[in-house]
Amino acid sequence: MTNDTRLPRHPLDVVAGYDGSPAAAAAVSWAAREAHLRGARLRLITSVHYPAFPLERTLPLSRDAAAPVVRHLETAADAVCAEGRRLAAKAMDESDITLEQTTNGPARALIDASQGAGLVVVGSRGRGGAVSALLGSVSLAVTAHAHCTAVVVPMLDEGRDEEGPVVVGVEGSQPSDVALMVAADLAARHHRPLMVLSAWQVELAPGLQSLGWDQWDRDMVAKTESRATADAERAAAAARERHPELVVTTQVMERPAGPALSSASHCAYAVVVGTRGLGGFDRLLLGSVSRSTMHHAGCPVVVARG
């Protein structure tokens, strides 16, 4: 695998959490490929965190009593780190991989590491136990509070077609524009097509049709669909301008944004969303659908931050 020198370099580190679980392994593999294509280092972080032993606050006797358990945790964490390095080294130069152990909880460790990073990657859920907390809770915390773009990687079915497009949800807001640029760069780096998806819906309060509002309803539907189509076309034009070689398609759907993105994810390489979107009854807030997308996605979900 070689870097494409036509694409911009991203020297900022890629950060990934690893706890030995299958979802974390998928996250590390994805993060390593991305770091390689960006020309960046990969920082693998393992949290040695066991709340039953708050060592910084224990008495000396308690610390001595806890020592065998602590040594066991540290040994287990060493093994997990080595395993993570082996996984990452399949996709990138081992000299570009650093290993870090922290006694902070995994969410706090990854959020702190995201400061100054280019990307932070986590599995959708972890194995739990003594080496780290469940990455299910970690993934929600990291995507909500990371200082850079965050990626949640689910367990992917073996034999899954990875030739699908990068899908990005757009709805005309500034965070949506950020998501579009992140998605276009991702698609170009991985030589995937880009699908620009704009979902829309109109919800009337029950009984309005019976009050003679049918024409208003039809007008609002036409206006909302037209605006969603225009959002998609503008986004596609911006992506083509940024990467002229990129194959870009659009899809406009009368459907809530969360289910639309989740459905598209099962045939996608990745789905990209913004941190939040436009309010109003005719638009769904992209921030509110990101959790739904992560829970139901069949591919990695990228929560883009500028």
N, C-alpha and C positions, 0 to 999 in steps of 0.2 A: 504494500500500500504506500502510495506516495502523496505528498501534499500537492494541491493544485495552486501553483504560484500566482494564478490570475486572481484568486480570491484574497480579500484582506486578511492579514494575520491578526490573531487575537492572543496577544502574549499573556493576558491575565489568566490566572490559574483556573482550572476546573476542579471543583471540590466534590467528593463523593463520600457518602457514609456507607460503611460496610459492617455487618454483624454476622456474616456467615449464612444468612437465610437465602433461599432461592431468589426472592424478589431483589434482595440487595446484590446478589451476584449478577442479575440481569442489569441492575443499575450501574454497577462497576464496569461491566462490559460496554454498555452504551456510553458511559462517561469517557472511557478510555478511547473509544473510536472517535468521539467528538474532540477530545483533547488532541489527539493525533492530527486530525484534520485542521484544527485551529492553530497548530504549532505551539501548543501550551503545555505546561506541566500539569500533572494530575496529583492532587493531594487526597490521599485516602485517610479517612478519620474513623477510628474505632473508639467507642466510649466504654471505659471501665467504670460502670456506675451501678452501685448496689445500695439503695437507700437505707437498708437495715444497718449499714456501717458508715455513718457520717463521720469519717475519720478526723476531720479537722476540729470536731467538737467533743471527741471522746476523751476520757481520762486515760492515763498511761496504761493502767491495768486492762481496760477495755481494748485499747489499741493492741496490746500483747495478745489478748484472747482472740482478736479478730485477725491477727497476722496470717495464720494458715489459710483462711478463706481469701484474704487479699492476695496472697501469693498465687493461689489457685486461679483467681480472676485474672491476674496479670499474665500468668502462663497461657491461659485460654485466649486472652486478647492478643498475645504474641502470635499464637497459631492462626488466629483469624486474620491478623494483619498480613502474615506471610501468604495465606491463601488468597487474600485480596490482591496482593502484588502479582501472584502467578496468573490470576485471571486477567488483570489489566495488561500484563506484559504480552498477552496474545495479540494485542491490538496496537501497542506502542512500544517505544524504546524504554527499557526498564530504568535507564538513568534519568528519565523524566518523571519518575514516580516517587513520591515521598510518602512515608507512613507516619501517622500521628496517633498517639493514644491520649485520651483526656479523661479526667475524673468528673468532668461536667456531664450532665445528661446529654444524650445525643442531639436533641433538638437545639439546646443552647449552644453546643459545640459547633454544629453546622451553621447556625445563624451567625455566630461570631465569625466563623471562617469565611462566610459569604461576603464580609466587608473587604472590599478591594479585589474580590474574585470576579471572574467573568461569567461563571455558571456554577450552580450547586445542584447535585443530582442525588436523589434518594429513591429507594424502593417503595412500592406502595404499602407494604407492611413487612415487618420483620419476624424474627422467631421468638422474641421475648427472652426471658431468662436473665441470667446474671450479667452477661457481657454487654447487653444493651436493652433499652426499652423497645417496645413494639414500634416499628417504623410506621405503622398505621397512624398513630397519633403524631409521630415525628413528621410525617409527610405533610400533614395539615398545618402544623406549626411552622415548618420551614417555608411552605408556599405562602403563608400569611405574613411572615416577618423577615424573609430573606432580603438582603440588601442588593441582590442581583437577580437575574433571571433564574428561575428554579424549574427543575424537571422531575416529575414523578414517573417512575418506570414500573409498570405492573408485571406480573408473571405472564410471559408470552407463551402461547401454545407452540409446541415443537412443530416444525414444518409450516408455521405461519408464513404467508406470503409477505415478504418485506419489501416488495417492489411498489407498494402503494404510494400515493402522494403525501406531501406535507399539507395538512388542512389547517386553515386559519379562520377563526371567526371574526367577522368585521361588522361594525355598526356605526361607523362615522365619528367615534370619539377619539381623543388624543391617545388614550391607552390602546385603543384598537389600531391606531396607526403604528404604535410601537410594536404591537404583536405582529403586524404585517411585515415590518422590516426584519424582525427576528425570524419569522417564518420564511421569508424570501431568502435570507442568508443561509438558513439551515437547509432549505431545499437545494440551493446552488452548491453548497459544500458536499452534500450527499448525492448529488446528481439525481434528484427526484423532481417530478412535476409538482406544481403548487396549485392547490384548489382553494379558492377564496369562497367562503360560505357566509351568506347573509340570511339569517332567519328572522322572520317577522310574524306578528300576530296582532289582531285587534280584539279586545275583550270589552263587550258592552255589559253594563249592569243588567241583571235579569228583568225582563218586562219592558225594556225600552222599545223593542220592535212593536209591541202592542200599542205603544203611544204614538205610532206614526213616524218612527225614526228610521224606517227602512232605507230611505234615500240617503240620509246622513251616514248610515252604516256602510252602504255601497260606496259612497264617496270616500269615506275614511279608509276602507279596505284598499281602494284603488290608489289613494295617496300614499298609504303606508307601503304597499307593495312597490310602487314606483320609487319611493325613497330608498328602500332596501336594495332594489336593483341598481340604482345610481351609486349607492355605497359600494356595492360589489364591483361595479365597472371602474369606479375611481381607484379602488384598491388594486385591482388587476393592472391598471395602467401604471400605477406607481411601482408595482413589483417588476413589471417589464422594463421600466426605465432604469431601475436599480440593477437588474440582471437581464440584459437583452436576450441572452441565450436561454432563459428559463421558459419552460412550457407552463403557461398559466391558464387555468379554466375557472369559471365562476358557477356557483349554484345558489339559487335563491329559493328558500323554502318557507311555506306558511306552516310554521311549527315553532314551539318554544325552543330557545337557543340550546339549552342543556341537552334535551333529547336529540336534537339535530346533530350536535357535535359528537355525542356519544355514539349515535348510529354511524356517522361517517368514520369514527375512529376504528371500527372493526375492519375496514379496508384501507387504513391509512398507515403511513410510516410513523407519523407523529401528528398530534393536534396541538395548535398554539392558540392560547387565549390571552387577553389582557387582564390586568389586575382588577379593573372595574370598567363600566361602560356608561351609556346614557341612561338616565332615569326616564320615568313617564310610563303610562299604561301601554303604549304601543311598542316599547322596546324592553327587552329583558336586560337587567344589569349583568354584564359579563362577569363581574366579580362574584355575583351570587350563583352563577352557573358553573364556576370553575370547580367547586367541590363536587357537584353532581357529575361533571365530566370525569374527574379523577376517580370517583367511585365506580363508574360504569364503563370507563374507556377500555378499549381493546388494544391500545398502543400507548407509548409514552405521551404524557401531557406536559406541555411547556407553558409555564406561567411567566409571561414576558414582562420585564421591567426595563425601562430606559436607563 
